[in-house]
Amino acid sequence: MAQLAARLATKPVQKAATGAGEEDSSPAPETVGKPILEVIDAVHVYGDVVALDGVTVSAAAGEFLTILGESGSGKTTLLRLISGLEKPYRIGALRLGGVDVSTVPAYLRNCTTVFQHYALFPHMSVGENVEYGLKVRGVKPAERRTRAREALRLVRLEEKHDRRIHQLSGGERQRVALARALAPRPAILLLDEPIGALDEKLRLDMQVELLEIHKRLGMTFVYITHSQEEALTMSDRIILMRKGRIEQSGPPTDIFDRPVNRFVAAFMGVENLLEATLLTLDGDHATFRLGEATFSGRWSGTGSPEIGSDIVVGLRAERLHVADAAPESPAAANVLPCRFGAAIYKGKYLDRTANTAIGQLKVRIWDANPVTRDDAFIWWKREDCMVMSP
């Protein structure tokens, strides 16, 4: 433990990767205007496990910021530090609205949390649950009732004010937890995988509802999830974490289309990841060798790699096109003959395995009958070919 503490004491502040070909000199979203939330160089450990390793994060007023990552990545630990439910091992600063609150108790911070398992009191009515946070803050009874009803109206549950928690569905309980968090009118709403326990239909409905509430209130949301689909659907900006560190930060389109390395690409669902050798790099235009053939793509990794270095190429299955004959269109910058193998019916589309000279590729086919034989061609556009760091 002493060795771990010594290493962390000298750890520099981590900067998130931008995904640009060179260092991005333009202001990051965090630095445009005065942020409402700032977490500077946060370090947290559990025994010998480093949960947060020098993480710096900020959020602008009114932003929907999603912290995404697999289990154990540190995303919930970061949320607990912001809310005051966890005391950091070491932190440079933790500011809410420009005020350092790193030593301020949770109930005095101008933020509230919606938990995955709701944490509702079964012996209280819906209205009493929503009023509870206001009662702890010393709000008078008349105002508590008024604000609780306003919050329930916002989540369309005003008629359930006097119901008991066990009389509600899972989706209704989630909305009660949301109303309870909104009633104190916080500057920042923290959401810890709040819809993870709901079935698929309810999750989709709640995504829409959360977006509408965010738009209506203009409040800053910090949302924790391990679901790529939730993050892409709802966020203004995504921070992807891994093992207590930030792998990449940016708008959803960057995280989806311009992953900086293999981990980000795999986590965001890129089906085809291939090892290649970099031949040229001109701006973001990269050429590379795969097997005996040369292809071109768009560089999305960090820095400027040396020519001849190992790289990773990512191809999304839905952006691979198939044809009976080799296409002559200039858009078809990369063409490969293939022989189709197994097919998996997915309802809206068909996933097919294509055997090529560079290995097996997964192709997502939306047309009912795009090719008439098993021997065919695959092609893809340069801008749909992600070239990144290993």
C-alpha positions in Angstrom: 0.0 0.0 0.0 2.9 2.4 0.8 4.4 1.7 -2.6 1.0 2.4 -4.3 0.7 5.7 -2.4 4.1 6.8 -3.4 3.4 6.0 -7.1 0.1 7.9 -7.0 1.7 10.9 -5.3 3.9 11.5 -8.3 1.2 10.7 -10.9 0.7 13.5 -13.4 -2.8 14.8 -14.3 -4.3 12.7 -17.0 -5.5 14.3 -20.2 -8.2 12.6 -22.3 -7.5 11.5 -25.8 -9.2 13.7 -28.4 -9.1 11.3 -31.3 -7.5 13.9 -33.6 -4.5 13.0 -35.8 -2.4 15.6 -33.9 -2.8 17.3 -30.6 -6.0 19.4 -30.7 -5.1 23.0 -30.0 -8.8 24.1 -30.1 -10.6 24.6 -26.8 -12.1 21.4 -25.5 -15.8 21.4 -24.5 -14.7 21.4 -20.9 -12.9 24.8 -21.2 -15.5 26.7 -23.2 -17.3 29.0 -20.7 -17.2 28.4 -17.0 -17.9 24.8 -16.1 -20.5 24.0 -13.5 -18.7 20.9 -12.4 -14.9 20.4 -12.1 -13.1 17.3 -10.9 -9.4 17.8 -10.9 -6.8 15.0 -10.7 -9.1 12.6 -8.7 -7.4 9.5 -7.2 -9.2 6.8 -5.3 -8.1 3.4 -4.1 -9.7 0.4 -2.5 -6.9 -1.5 -0.7 -4.4 -2.1 -3.5 -6.9 -1.5 -6.3 -6.7 1.9 -8.1 -10.4 2.8 -8.9 -9.5 6.3 -10.2 -6.1 7.1 -11.5 -5.6 10.9 -11.8 -8.9 11.6 -13.6 -9.9 15.1 -14.6 -13.5 15.8 -15.7 -15.7 18.8 -16.1 -19.2 19.6 -17.3 -20.8 22.7 -18.7 -24.1 24.2 -17.4 -27.0 22.4 -19.1 -24.8 19.6 -20.6 -25.9 16.0 -20.8 -22.6 14.3 -19.9 -22.4 10.5 -20.0 -19.6 8.5 -18.3 -19.5 5.2 -20.0 -17.5 2.1 -19.2 -17.4 -1.6 -18.4 -17.8 -2.9 -14.8 -14.8 -1.9 -12.7 -13.9 1.1 -14.9 -14.3 3.6 -12.1 -17.4 5.4 -13.4 -19.6 4.8 -10.3 -16.7 5.7 -8.0 -16.3 9.0 -9.8 -20.1 9.7 -9.4 -19.9 8.9 -5.7 -17.0 11.3 -5.3 -19.0 14.0 -7.0 -22.1 13.4 -4.8 -20.1 13.2 -1.6 -21.0 9.6 -0.8 -17.3 8.7 -1.1 -14.3 10.6 0.3 -11.4 10.7 -2.3 -8.0 9.2 -1.5 -6.6 12.3 -3.1 -8.0 15.1 -5.3 -6.8 18.4 -6.6 -10.2 20.1 -6.5 -13.9 19.3 -6.7 -15.9 22.3 -7.6 -19.6 22.7 -8.1 -20.6 26.1 -9.5 -17.0 27.4 -8.9 -17.0 26.5 -5.2 -14.7 23.7 -3.9 -16.9 21.2 -2.1 -14.4 18.4 -1.6 -14.9 18.6 2.2 -18.6 19.5 2.1 -21.0 16.7 3.2 -23.3 15.1 0.6 -26.5 16.7 1.9 -25.1 20.2 1.5 -24.0 19.8 -2.1 -26.2 21.3 -4.8 -26.5 17.9 -6.6 -28.8 14.9 -6.1 -28.5 11.3 -7.2 -30.9 8.8 -8.9 -29.7 5.3 -8.0 -30.0 2.1 -10.1 -32.0 0.4 -7.4 -34.1 3.5 -6.6 -33.5 3.3 -2.7 -37.2 4.2 -2.1 -38.7 3.8 1.4 -41.5 1.1 1.3 -43.2 2.3 4.4 -43.7 5.8 2.9 -46.2 7.0 0.3 -45.0 8.2 -3.1 -45.4 11.8 -1.9 -43.5 11.2 1.3 -40.7 9.6 -0.6 -40.4 12.6 -2.9 -40.5 15.0 0.0 -37.8 13.2 2.0 -34.8 15.0 0.6 -36.5 18.4 1.2 -37.3 17.4 4.8 -33.6 16.6 5.4 -32.7 20.0 4.0 -35.2 21.7 6.5 -37.7 22.8 3.9 -41.1 23.7 5.6 -44.0 21.3 5.2 -46.2 23.4 2.9 -43.4 24.1 0.5 -42.3 20.4 0.6 -45.8 19.3 -0.5 -45.9 21.9 -3.3 -42.5 21.0 -4.7 -43.1 17.3 -4.4 -46.3 17.6 -6.5 -44.4 19.8 -9.0 -41.8 17.0 -9.3 -44.4 14.3 -9.7 -46.2 16.3 -12.3 -42.9 16.6 -14.2 -42.6 12.8 -14.4 -46.4 12.3 -15.0 -47.1 10.7 -11.6 -49.1 13.3 -9.8 -52.1 11.1 -9.5 -50.0 8.5 -7.7 -49.1 10.9 -4.8 -50.8 8.8 -2.1 -49.9 5.3 -3.4 -47.5 3.0 -1.6 -44.3 2.0 -3.4 -45.3 -1.7 -3.6 -48.4 -0.6 -5.7 -46.2 0.8 -8.5 -44.6 -0.8 -11.5 -40.8 -0.9 -12.0 -41.0 2.1 -14.4 -43.2 4.1 -12.0 -40.7 3.5 -9.2 -37.9 4.7 -11.3 -39.9 7.9 -12.0 -40.6 8.4 -8.3 -36.8 8.2 -7.7 -36.3 10.7 -10.4 -38.9 13.0 -8.9 -37.3 12.8 -5.5 -34.0 13.8 -7.0 -35.6 16.7 -8.9 -37.6 18.1 -6.0 -34.6 19.9 -4.3 -34.0 21.7 -7.7 -30.3 20.8 -7.8 -27.8 22.4 -10.2 -26.6 18.9 -11.2 -28.5 15.7 -11.4 -26.4 12.5 -11.1 -27.8 9.3 -12.5 -26.2 6.0 -11.7 -27.4 3.5 -14.3 -31.0 4.5 -13.4 -32.8 2.5 -16.1 -30.5 -0.6 -16.0 -33.1 -2.7 -14.1 -36.0 -2.0 -16.6 -37.0 -4.2 -19.5 -36.1 -3.1 -23.0 -39.4 -1.3 -23.9 -39.3 0.6 -20.6 -35.7 1.5 -21.1 -36.4 3.0 -24.5 -39.4 4.9 -23.1 -37.3 6.3 -20.2 -34.6 7.4 -22.5 -37.1 9.6 -24.3 -38.5 10.8 -21.0 -35.1 11.7 -19.6 -34.2 13.7 -22.7 -37.5 15.6 -22.5 -36.9 16.5 -18.8 -33.4 17.5 -19.5 -34.5 19.8 -22.4 -37.3 21.3 -20.3 -35.2 22.0 -17.2 -31.9 22.9 -18.8 -30.2 21.2 -15.9 -26.8 19.5 -16.0 -27.1 15.7 -16.1 -24.2 13.4 -15.4 -25.3 10.0 -16.4 -23.5 6.7 -15.6 -24.0 3.6 -17.9 -22.3 0.6 -19.4 -24.7 0.7 -22.4 -23.3 2.1 -25.6 -26.8 2.6 -27.0 -27.9 4.7 -24.0 -24.8 6.9 -24.2 -25.1 7.5 -28.0 -28.8 8.2 -27.8 -28.8 10.7 -25.0 -25.5 12.4 -24.6 -24.0 15.8 -25.6 -20.6 14.3 -24.7 -19.3 10.9 -23.7 -16.4 10.1 -21.4 -15.3 6.4 -21.9 -13.4 5.0 -19.0 -11.2 1.9 -18.5 -9.5 0.7 -15.4 -9.8 4.0 -13.6 -8.6 6.1 -16.5 -10.2 8.1 -19.4 -9.7 6.3 -22.8 -11.5 8.9 -24.9 -13.7 11.9 -24.5 -15.9 13.7 -27.1 -19.3 14.0 -28.7 -21.1 10.7 -29.5 -20.2 10.9 -33.3 -16.5 11.0 -32.4 -16.7 8.0 -30.0 -18.7 6.0 -32.6 -16.9 6.9 -35.8 -13.4 8.0 -34.7 -12.2 5.6 -31.9 -8.6 6.3 -30.8 -7.6 2.7 -30.2 -8.7 -1.0 -30.4 -10.3 -0.9 -26.9 -12.6 2.0 -27.8 -13.5 0.5 -31.1 -14.3 -2.9 -29.7 -16.3 -1.4 -26.8 -18.3 0.7 -29.2 -19.2 -2.4 -31.2 -16.9 -2.3 -34.2 -17.3 -5.9 -35.5 -14.2 -6.2 -37.7 -10.8 -5.3 -36.2 -7.7 -6.1 -38.2 -4.0 -5.7 -37.6 -2.2 -3.8 -40.4 1.0 -1.9 -41.2 0.9 1.9 -41.8 2.3 2.9 -45.2 1.5 6.7 -45.5 -0.2 9.3 -43.4 -1.2 12.6 -44.9 -3.4 14.6 -42.4 -6.0 12.0 -41.6 -5.7 10.1 -44.9 -3.9 6.9 -44.2 -2.8 4.0 -46.5 -2.0 0.6 -45.0 -1.1 -2.9 -45.9 -3.3 -5.8 -45.0 -1.9 -9.1 -46.2 -0.6 -8.5 -49.7 -3.0 -5.7 -50.6 -3.0 -1.9 -50.0 -6.0 0.0 -48.7 -6.9 3.5 -47.6 -8.8 4.8 -44.6 -9.1 7.7 -42.1 -6.7 8.1 -39.2 -8.6 8.5 -35.9 -5.8 7.6 -33.4 -3.8 9.9 -31.3 -0.5 11.5 -32.3 1.4 10.8 -35.5 2.6 7.2 -35.7 5.8 6.3 -37.5 5.5 4.9 -41.0 5.8 1.1 -40.9 4.3 0.9 -37.4 1.6 -1.5 -36.4 -1.9 -0.2 -36.5 -5.5 -1.4 -36.2 -8.1 -1.1 -38.8 -11.8 -1.1 -37.9 -14.7 -1.8 -40.3 -18.4 -1.7 -39.1 -20.4 -4.5 -40.5 -23.2 -2.2 -41.7 -20.8 -0.1 -43.7 -19.5 -2.9 -45.8 -21.2 -3.1 -49.2 -21.7 -6.2 -51.3 -21.9 -6.6 -55.1 -22.0 -9.3 -57.8 -19.2 -7.6 -59.7 -16.2 -5.4 -58.7 -17.6 -1.8 -58.5 -16.0 0.9 -60.6 -17.3 3.8 -58.5 -14.6 6.2 -57.2 -16.3 5.9 -53.8 -15.4 2.2 -53.7 -11.8 2.9 -52.6 -11.4 -0.5 -51.1 -12.5 -3.7 -52.9 -12.1 -7.3 -52.0 -13.4 -10.5 -53.6 -15.1 -12.8 -51.1 -17.0 -16.0 -50.6 -19.9 -15.9 -48.3 -20.2 -18.3 -45.5 -22.7 -18.7 -42.6 -25.7 -16.3 -42.3 -27.6 -15.3 -39.1 -31.1 -14.0 -39.5 -31.7 -10.9 -37.2 -35.1 -9.8 -38.4 -34.3 -6.4 -39.8 -31.1 -7.5 -41.3 -28.9 -10.5 -42.0 -25.4 -11.0 -40.6 -23.1 -12.9 -43.0 -19.6 -14.2 -42.7 -17.4 -13.3 -45.7 -14.1 -15.1 -46.3 -11.5 -12.9 -47.9 -7.8 -12.7 -48.5 -7.4 -10.6 -45.4 -9.4 -13.0 -43.2 -13.1 -13.4 -42.1 -15.3 -10.3 -42.1 -18.8 -9.9 -40.7 -21.1 -8.1 -43.2 -24.5 -6.7 -42.2 -27.0 -7.0 -45.1 -30.2 -4.9 -45.1 -31.4 -5.7 -48.6 -33.4 -8.9 -49.0 -31.3 -10.2 -51.9 -28.2 -8.0 -52.7 -26.1 -10.8 -54.3 -27.1 -13.7 -56.5 -24.3 -16.1 -55.7 -21.8 -17.0 -52.9 -18.8 -15.6 -54.8 -19.1 -11.8 -54.7 -17.2 -8.6 -53.8 -17.1 -6.5 -50.7 -16.2 -2.8 -50.9 -16.1 0.2 -48.5 -15.5 3.9 -48.5 -12.3 5.4 -47.2 -14.2 7.6 -44.7 -15.9 4.4 -43.3 -12.5 2.8 -42.6 -11.1 3.6 -39.2 -7.4 3.5 -38.8 -6.2 3.7 -35.2 -3.7 3.0 -32.5 -3.3 -0.6 -31.3 
